């Protein structure tokens, strides 16, 4: 599994002289919870730094008193030299000494030269670093931009997610291909942002992502991650969707929170405790949202109710709908898969497996009972050829 990494060498080595850009990237990386951290050391080479240590380091900087006076000219030169990439420090230091006698200590040997063969970074990982040459082979390096550090942190998260190979990643492959800048899309059952974060990246600042998450604790975690990534084009709706409005009991799977839903599942994917809370309930058709190009739907068995509460939106906007559907979750709602297929067909939709296979009514019903696939895609005939092509291209694109 690929990981996102952030180079914190300068901060660990000299916290009080670290550049504002590096501090800002580190704060955002810690807040979004998707990053691991490393430093380059002349003696020890490249090694991982625990996130808790970075939290403590930043906390100590924020609590430290500010200097009482401005830096002297020599101090400013020293700081500028210390912030240069390591290969440049030596030549610049020599030049500075010759023309001004700046009392800067001699730099340590380049950590790129001292780096051992073993590294915590692996091929396929994505790394934010100010010293791209120091990354191991096969690691994609992003040099953070001064203008928009949040966008760089967000891009690293999205690139890591794109390299994974499960059903969720096939789903991401689909909407990344379909969504365009300025589009509207819905993430229903957003949880902590596995999909609304890449969606946000795809639709850009002019687009809009509506993320629905009824669990208050999870919704708050999602807001925190979105703020860390400056994903201001995502609106979090703390509510459940269905075919009716009001309030409803929500069953929280404490140990498997991603399997929480409006009803207790007959089968969970592992042992879990359950708790119950009351959540707001609404229909998509009553929200007055702009027409979306794409809907991702994962509500642990309540998918059919959500679709029934979105008839007008589906008829008007005709979005592509990717939905999770399996008997282990929908059986708690008494859903008949034949009825689901016929409802979609009545709205002009064709149904495909997440692999791009066209499914008739019997094949869809059988696949959902056997749980042959986790996800299905419904779309209008006008875009079905493109949707099927994108789904089938996942292997070659991954």
VEXVEX-214143 format. One record per residue (C-alpha): residue in three letters; x, y, z. Coordinates in steps of 0.25 Angstrom, whole numbers, padded with zeros to 4 digits, always signed. Layout:
N
ALAXYZ;...
//
This chain:
398
UNK+0000+0000+0000;UNK+0005+0014-0004;UNK+0008+0024+0006;UNK+0009+0040+0006;UNK+0021+0045+0013;UNK+0026+0059+0017;UNK+0040+0063+0019;UNK+0042+0070+0032;UNK+0057+0070+0033;UNK+0059+0085+0034;UNK+0048+0086+0045;UNK+0054+0075+0053;UNK+0068+0080+0052;UNK+0065+0094+0054;UNK+0051+0097+0058;UNK+0052+0112+0061;UNK+0058+0115+0047;UNK+0049+0106+0039;UNK+0042+0113+0027;UNK+0027+0117+0029;UNK+0024+0108+0017;UNK+0030+0096+0023;UNK+0022+0098+0036;UNK+0009+0101+0029;UNK+0011+0088+0021;UNK+0014+0080+0034;UNK+0002+0086+0041;UNK-0008+0082+0030;UNK-0001+0068+0028;UNK-0003+0065+0043;UNK-0018+0070+0043;UNK-0022+0062+0031;UNK-0016+0049+0037;UNK-0012+0043+0024;UNK+0003+0046+0025;UNK+0016+0039+0030;UNK+0028+0047+0033;UNK+0043+0046+0031;UNK+0056+0053+0033;UNK+0070+0052+0026;UNK+0081+0051+0036;UNK+0096+0052+0032;UNK+0099+0040+0041;UNK+0087+0032+0042;UNK+0082+0034+0028;UNK+0067+0035+0025;UNK+0058+0030+0036;UNK+0043+0031+0040;UNK+0039+0042+0050;UNK+0027+0039+0059;UNK+0015+0048+0057;UNK+0014+0050+0072;UNK+0028+0056+0072;UNK+0024+0066+0061;UNK+0011+0070+0069;UNK+0020+0072+0081;UNK+0030+0080+0073;UNK+0020+0089+0067;UNK+0013+0091+0080;UNK+0026+0096+0086;UNK+0028+0106+0075;UNK+0014+0112+0077;UNK+0016+0113+0092;UNK+0030+0119+0091;UNK+0031+0134+0093;UNK+0034+0142+0081;UNK+0048+0149+0080;UNK+0048+0163+0086;UNK+0056+0169+0075;UNK+0058+0168+0060;UNK+0069+0159+0054;UNK+0082+0166+0051;UNK+0087+0166+0037;UNK+0097+0154+0040;UNK+0086+0146+0047;UNK+0077+0148+0034;UNK+0088+0143+0025;UNK+0091+0131+0034;UNK+0076+0128+0034;UNK+0075+0129+0018;UNK+0087+0120+0017;UNK+0082+0109+0026;UNK+0069+0109+0018;UNK+0076+0106+0005;UNK+0076+0092-0001;UNK+0087+0084+0005;UNK+0096+0083-0008;UNK+0096+0098-0009;UNK+0099+0102+0006;UNK+0114+0099+0004;UNK+0117+0108-0008;UNK+0108+0119-0003;UNK+0114+0118+0011;UNK+0128+0119+0005;UNK+0124+0131-0004;UNK+0118+0138+0008;UNK+0130+0136+0017;UNK+0139+0142+0006;UNK+0131+0155+0004;UNK+0126+0157+0018;UNK+0132+0148+0028;UNK+0118+0142+0032;UNK+0121+0133+0045;UNK+0112+0122+0040;UNK+0117+0108+0045;UNK+0121+0098+0034;UNK+0110+0090+0028;UNK+0109+0075+0031;UNK+0111+0065+0019;UNK+0100+0064+0010;UNK+0090+0054+0015;UNK+0088+0050+0001;UNK+0102+0045+0001;UNK+0100+0038+0014;UNK+0087+0032+0012;UNK+0087+0017+0014;UNK+0081+0007+0005;UNK+0069+0004+0014;UNK+0059+0015+0015;UNK+0045+0016+0020;UNK+0040+0021+0007;UNK+0036+0010-0004;UNK+0033+0010-0019;UNK+0019+0016-0021;UNK+0020+0025-0009;UNK+0018+0040-0011;UNK+0027+0050-0004;UNK+0026+0065-0001;UNK+0041+0069+0000;UNK+0049+0082-0002;UNK+0061+0073-0006;UNK+0055+0064-0018;UNK+0069+0057-0021;UNK+0069+0051-0007;UNK+0057+0042-0010;UNK+0059+0027-0013;UNK+0056+0022-0027;UNK+0041+0020-0030;UNK+0036+0030-0021;UNK+0028+0042-0027;UNK+0033+0055-0021;UNK+0025+0068-0020;UNK+0032+0080-0017;UNK+0022+0089-0009;UNK+0019+0102-0015;UNK+0019+0115-0006;UNK+0006+0120-0012;UNK-0002+0108-0008;UNK+0003+0098+0002;UNK-0011+0093+0005;UNK-0012+0089-0010;UNK+0001+0081-0010;UNK-0003+0074+0002;UNK-0017+0070-0004;UNK-0010+0066-0017;UNK-0001+0056-0010;UNK-0013+0050-0003;UNK-0020+0048-0016;UNK-0008+0042-0023;UNK-0006+0032-0012;UNK-0021+0028-0013;UNK-0020+0026-0028;UNK-0009+0016-0027;UNK-0017+0006-0019;UNK-0025-0006-0026;UNK-0038-0010-0018;UNK-0052-0007-0021;UNK-0051+0007-0015;UNK-0040+0010-0024;UNK-0048+0005-0037;UNK-0058+0015-0032;UNK-0048+0027-0031;UNK-0043+0023-0045;UNK-0057+0025-0051;UNK-0061+0038-0045;UNK-0047+0044-0047;UNK-0049+0041-0062;UNK-0063+0046-0062;UNK-0063+0059-0054;UNK-0058+0072-0060;UNK-0054+0085-0053;UNK-0067+0093-0049;UNK-0076+0080-0048;UNK-0085+0077-0036;UNK-0085+0063-0030;UNK-0090+0056-0017;UNK-0083+0047-0007;UNK-0094+0040+0000;UNK-0088+0033+0012;UNK-0076+0041+0012;UNK-0070+0036+0025;UNK-0056+0042+0027;UNK-0054+0046+0012;UNK-0048+0035+0004;UNK-0056+0039-0008;UNK-0060+0054-0006;UNK-0045+0058-0005;UNK-0042+0053-0018;UNK-0055+0058-0024;UNK-0052+0072-0018;UNK-0038+0071-0025;UNK-0045+0067-0039;UNK-0056+0078-0039;UNK-0047+0089-0035;UNK-0050+0102-0028;UNK-0061+0105-0037;UNK-0068+0092-0035;UNK-0076+0087-0023;UNK-0076+0074-0015;UNK-0088+0071-0005;UNK-0083+0061+0005;UNK-0094+0054+0014;UNK-0090+0048+0027;UNK-0100+0046+0038;UNK-0091+0042+0050;UNK-0087+0055+0057;UNK-0074+0050+0062;UNK-0070+0045+0048;UNK-0075+0058+0041;UNK-0066+0066+0050;UNK-0054+0058+0047;UNK-0058+0060+0032;UNK-0059+0075+0034;UNK-0045+0075+0041;UNK-0038+0067+0029;UNK-0045+0076+0019;UNK-0040+0089+0026;UNK-0026+0083+0027;UNK-0026+0081+0012;UNK-0033+0095+0009;UNK-0044+0087+0002;UNK-0054+0099+0002;UNK-0062+0094-0009;UNK-0068+0082-0001;UNK-0080+0085+0007;UNK-0083+0075+0019;UNK-0097+0071+0021;UNK-0099+0065+0035;UNK-0111+0056+0032;UNK-0116+0043+0026;UNK-0123+0042+0013;UNK-0135+0033+0010;UNK-0149+0033+0004;UNK-0155+0041+0015;UNK-0152+0053+0024;UNK-0151+0055+0039;UNK-0142+0048+0049;UNK-0138+0034+0050;UNK-0130+0024+0059;UNK-0116+0022+0054;UNK-0108+0010+0058;UNK-0093+0013+0060;UNK-0084+0001+0058;UNK-0074+0005+0069;UNK-0062-0004+0064;UNK-0066-0003+0049;UNK-0071+0011+0048;UNK-0071+0010+0033;UNK-0082+0000+0034;UNK-0092+0009+0042;UNK-0105+0011+0036;UNK-0120+0013+0039;UNK-0122-0001+0042;UNK-0113-0011+0049;UNK-0107-0021+0039;UNK-0110-0035+0039;UNK-0095-0038+0036;UNK-0083-0029+0040;UNK-0069-0031+0034;UNK-0064-0033+0048;UNK-0068-0033+0063;UNK-0073-0019+0067;UNK-0081-0012+0078;UNK-0093-0004+0074;UNK-0099+0009+0079;UNK-0111+0017+0075;UNK-0113+0031+0073;UNK-0124+0040+0066;UNK-0120+0047+0053;UNK-0127+0056+0043;UNK-0134+0050+0031;UNK-0136+0056+0018;UNK-0139+0053+0003;UNK-0130+0058-0008;UNK-0141+0063-0016;UNK-0145+0073-0004;UNK-0131+0079-0004;UNK-0131+0087-0016;UNK-0117+0084-0020;UNK-0111+0088-0034;UNK-0111+0076-0044;UNK-0099+0067-0041;UNK-0091+0060-0052;UNK-0088+0048-0042;UNK-0093+0042-0029;UNK-0086+0032-0020;UNK-0095+0025-0011;UNK-0091+0016+0000;UNK-0101+0015+0012;UNK-0100+0001+0017;UNK-0113-0004+0011;UNK-0121+0008+0010;UNK-0117+0011-0004;UNK-0131+0008-0010;UNK-0138+0017-0001;UNK-0128+0028-0004;UNK-0130+0026-0019;UNK-0145+0026-0017;UNK-0144+0039-0010;UNK-0136+0045-0022;UNK-0146+0041-0033;UNK-0147+0056-0038;UNK-0132+0058-0038;UNK-0129+0045-0045;UNK-0140+0049-0056;UNK-0135+0063-0058;UNK-0120+0063-0056;UNK-0118+0048-0061;UNK-0105+0047-0053;UNK-0096+0034-0053;UNK-0099+0027-0040;UNK-0088+0018-0034;UNK-0095+0010-0022;UNK-0091-0001-0012;UNK-0101-0012-0012;UNK-0100-0026-0005;UNK-0109-0035+0002;UNK-0101-0034+0015;UNK-0106-0020+0017;UNK-0119-0018+0009;UNK-0125-0030+0015;UNK-0128-0022+0028;UNK-0137-0013+0019;UNK-0145-0024+0013;UNK-0140-0020-0001;UNK-0143-0028-0014;UNK-0131-0026-0024;UNK-0141-0029-0035;UNK-0149-0017-0030;UNK-0136-0008-0030;UNK-0133-0012-0044;UNK-0147-0009-0049;UNK-0147+0005-0042;UNK-0134+0009-0049;UNK-0139+0004-0063;UNK-0152+0012-0061;UNK-0143+0024-0060;UNK-0135+0020-0073;UNK-0123+0015-0066;UNK-0114+0003-0070;UNK-0106-0005-0059;UNK-0092-0009-0060;UNK-0083-0016-0050;UNK-0071-0008-0045;UNK-0062-0016-0055;UNK-0070-0011-0066;UNK-0079-0023-0069;UNK-0093-0020-0074;UNK-0104-0026-0065;UNK-0118-0031-0068;UNK-0128-0032-0057;UNK-0125-0046-0053;UNK-0110-0045-0053;UNK-0111-0032-0045;UNK-0120-0039-0034;UNK-0111-0052-0034;UNK-0098-0044-0033;UNK-0103-0035-0021;UNK-0108-0048-0014;UNK-0094-0055-0016;UNK-0087-0042-0013;UNK-0079-0044-0026;UNK-0076-0029-0026;UNK-0077-0018-0016;UNK-0081-0007-0025;UNK-0089-0005-0037;UNK-0091+0007-0047;UNK-0104+0012-0053;UNK-0104+0022-0065;UNK-0112+0026-0076;UNK-0110+0020-0090;UNK-0104+0033-0095;UNK-0091+0031-0087;UNK-0091+0016-0084;UNK-0081+0013-0095;UNK-0071+0023-0088;UNK-0074+0018-0074;UNK-0072+0004-0078;UNK-0059+0007-0085;UNK-0054+0015-0073;UNK-0058+0003-0063;UNK-0051-0007-0072;UNK-0038+0002-0073;UNK-0035+0001-0058;UNK-0025-0010-0059;UNK-0016-0003-0070;UNK-0018+0010-0063;UNK-0014+0006-0049;
//
